[in-house]
Amino acid sequence: MSESLNEVLRLEALRKSYNIGQANEVEILHGINFSIHRNDFAALIGPSGSGKSTLLNILGLLDTPTSGELYLLNQATSIMDDAERTKLRGNSIGFVFQFHHLIQAFTVFENVLMPLIMVHGRPNQQAKQKAYDLLHAVGLENLSKRKPSELSGGQQQRVAIARALITEPALLLADEPTGNLDTQTALDIFELFRKVNRELGSAVLFVTHDPRLSVNCDRTITLVDGRIESDMNRTGLIGVPTF
């Protein structure tokens, strides 16, 4: 597979500012460059205030950069309107957050199906089977009829992962997904992300403050003061820091 076909995401000279044209204008991201490929299992780390949340929102097409370009599946997103970005996001990106954002009124099974219901309406049998298969993959097939409030924190996070995978995303973005879990449950969830990356083929970008998790990722991207300080895999430097 060629480099371009293997590429899920690419940032070129990406910058983000707020309060543009005002006295309190501030630039948060300063010319970010890196790529994510289909086989990547990467951690994004950095101190509080380094710009990780801003960057993640842009990567997930929830926000737009001030300048530069974000390519998702080789498509330039700066020229897209909101509807086009929303469609691309829904088809290509899965999100898992520290807080699960499950809908308490719905069952586990219905929560997993929700991304497909929002796009296609009433789910067909194929969609239902996919939801059951994902619940089996995360070890919750016997809890499909329960409400989220009846599950533990780790179980709810597994539901959130299954929900994120229902659209078969090329990229899975995880924002501190183990931040409110105990140590063993956090390790279990980390291993589940590993399984997703290995068996389902989704590239994973894992934002974490936990060095016990980031050290076990194949690649670590360090963001400091809105710049890429380092981009390392297990064999050494793979990206050029931004200064």
Protein Blocks (a to p, Z undefined) as FASTA:
>chain_A
ZZklmpmbdcehiacdehehiaklccfbghiaddddfkbccddeddehilmmmmmmmmno
paccfbdcddeehiafklpcfklmmmmmmmmpccddfbloiafkbcfklmmmmmmmmmno
padfklmmmmmmmmmmnopmmmmmpcfklpcfklmmmmmmmmmmmnopabdcdehkllmc
cfklmmmmmmmmmmmmmmnopacddddfbfklmmmpmbdcddeehiafbdcdfkbcfbdc
dZZ
